[in-house]
Amino acid sequence: MQMGSRKQAILERLYKKGEIQISDLAEQFGISEMTIRRDLETLELDGFVRRIRGGAIPATSRSYEPPILTRESQNHEAKIRIGRAAAELLRDGETVVLDVGTTVLQMARAINSRMPLTIVTSSILIATELSSKPQVRTIVTGGEVRPGEMSLIGASTENAFQNFNCDSFFIGVAGVSAANGLSEYNLDDSRVKKSAIKASARKIVLADSSKIGKVAFASVADLSEIDILITDANPKNKEINLIKDVGVEVIHVEPFEKET
């Protein structure tokens, strides 16, 4: 593997795991620990990582959320497949909560325009997408607009869900971990998700493989509260098997991520 592609692979593993060990990377790539150290030195100078004893962590904190336009281009094809799989779980007449985020946006795009649904959302982007579907009754929560995210947060948004009893909640998250559950970058965003979870009978998480095993700043829910996870993560992924052990049904969309 060339150095450029190796460094990219190191970053992908880092963003997925949150911390990497030099010894693990050397074994994975079949090269010396000294070579891995040089790679990490270069990545640190470029501002991507921060070296720690025996390994490295991301240069950005767990509360750093990449801009939505940047996130939409990441794992784009996987998000489309996940969104389509999620839309196939819908049934005529359901009352549904659609969360914010780029993967749930792909689900909104995949919804059959002739399917009668009532959808509640705190995403202005998703509400705009649904406006072109004549059979979908769209309800937008009130609240404060998050700059750059086109989503709604705050007490008004959280309280809005107290008025609803919904069939399903389709959730987008920053991280899904067997040990730490669901997590998000933004504390206000996590509070809105918690309110929506309480208002919904069935909870479905939409998460591409980069979110599996990742832990972000703000906790959202334990996995015991979740019914289904839809992902492109490889069925052989160790974290996925741990998530299944908790009792979460996992729907895999193909092609799967490469096993690491």
ChimeraX attribute file (.defattr): number of C-alpha atoms within 10 A of each C-alpha:
attribute: neighborCount
match mode: 1-to-1
recipient: residues
	/A:1	9
	/A:2	6
	/A:3	10
	/A:4	10
	/A:5	10
	/A:6	15
	/A:7	17
	/A:8	12
	/A:9	14
	/A:10	19
	/A:11	20
	/A:12	13
	/A:13	16
	/A:14	20
	/A:15	19
	/A:16	18
	/A:17	19
	/A:18	18
	/A:19	17
	/A:20	21
	/A:21	17
	/A:22	19
	/A:23	16
	/A:24	14
	/A:25	21
	/A:26	16
	/A:27	11
	/A:28	10
	/A:29	13
	/A:30	10
	/A:31	12
	/A:32	13
	/A:33	17
	/A:34	12
	/A:35	14
	/A:36	22
	/A:37	19
	/A:38	11
	/A:39	16
	/A:40	22
	/A:41	16
	/A:42	14
	/A:43	20
	/A:44	17
	/A:45	10
	/A:46	10
	/A:47	12
	/A:48	17
	/A:49	22
	/A:50	17
	/A:51	19
	/A:52	11
	/A:53	7
	/A:54	12
	/A:55	18
	/A:56	22
	/A:57	20
	/A:58	19
	/A:59	15
	/A:60	14
	/A:61	12
	/A:62	18
	/A:63	15
	/A:64	13
	/A:65	16
	/A:66	11
	/A:67	10
	/A:68	14
	/A:69	11
	/A:70	10
	/A:71	14
	/A:72	16
	/A:73	11
	/A:74	14
	/A:75	14
	/A:76	15
	/A:77	14
	/A:78	23
	/A:79	26
	/A:80	20
	/A:81	23
	/A:82	28
	/A:83	27
	/A:84	20
	/A:85	19
	/A:86	26
	/A:87	19
	/A:88	12
	/A:89	9
	/A:90	18
	/A:91	12
	/A:92	10
	/A:93	13
	/A:94	15
	/A:95	21
	/A:96	24
	/A:97	27
	/A:98	22
	/A:99	26
	/A:100	25
	/A:101	22
	/A:102	25
	/A:103	29
	/A:104	28
	/A:105	23
	/A:106	24
	/A:107	23
	/A:108	24
	/A:109	18
	/A:110	18
	/A:111	19
	/A:112	15
	/A:113	16
	/A:114	11
	/A:115	16
	/A:116	18
	/A:117	22
	/A:118	17
	/A:119	22
	/A:120	24
	/A:121	24
	/A:122	30
	/A:123	24
	/A:124	17
	/A:125	17
	/A:126	27
	/A:127	20
	/A:128	12
	/A:129	14
	/A:130	20
	/A:131	13
	/A:132	11
	/A:133	19
	/A:134	13
	/A:135	16
	/A:136	19
	/A:137	15
	/A:138	21
	/A:139	13
	/A:140	16
	/A:141	20
	/A:142	17
	/A:143	17
	/A:144	15
	/A:145	15
	/A:146	14
	/A:147	8
	/A:148	9
	/A:149	15
	/A:150	17
	/A:151	22
	/A:152	25
	/A:153	23
	/A:154	16
	/A:155	14
	/A:156	14
	/A:157	25
	/A:158	22
	/A:159	16
	/A:160	19
	/A:161	24
	/A:162	12
	/A:163	8
	/A:164	16
	/A:165	15
	/A:166	21
	/A:167	16
	/A:168	22
	/A:169	26
	/A:170	26
	/A:171	23
	/A:172	25
	/A:173	27
	/A:174	23
	/A:175	27
	/A:176	32
	/A:177	21
	/A:178	22
	/A:179	14
	/A:180	17
	/A:181	20
	/A:182	29
	/A:183	25
	/A:184	26
	/A:185	21
	/A:186	17
	/A:187	16
	/A:188	17
	/A:189	23
	/A:190	21
	/A:191	20
	/A:192	24
	/A:193	26
	/A:194	15
	/A:195	17
	/A:196	31
	/A:197	24
	/A:198	17
	/A:199	21
	/A:200	19
	/A:201	15
	/A:202	17
	/A:203	20
	/A:204	22
	/A:205	25
	/A:206	27
	/A:207	25
	/A:208	31
	/A:209	23
	/A:210	22
	/A:211	23
	/A:212	24
	/A:213	24
	/A:214	26
	/A:215	27
	/A:216	24
	/A:217	18
	/A:218	20
	/A:219	19
	/A:220	24
	/A:221	17
	/A:222	16
	/A:223	22
	/A:224	12
	/A:225	16
	/A:226	22
	/A:227	15
	/A:228	20
	/A:229	25
	/A:230	22
	/A:231	30
	/A:232	26
	/A:233	26
	/A:234	20
	/A:235	17
	/A:236	13
	/A:237	16
	/A:238	13
	/A:239	19
	/A:240	22
	/A:241	15
	/A:242	15
	/A:243	22
	/A:244	15
	/A:245	11
	/A:246	14
	/A:247	14
	/A:248	20
	/A:249	15
	/A:250	20
	/A:251	17
	/A:252	18
	/A:253	21
	/A:254	13
	/A:255	12
	/A:256	16
	/A:257	18
	/A:258	11
	/A:259	10
	/A:260	9
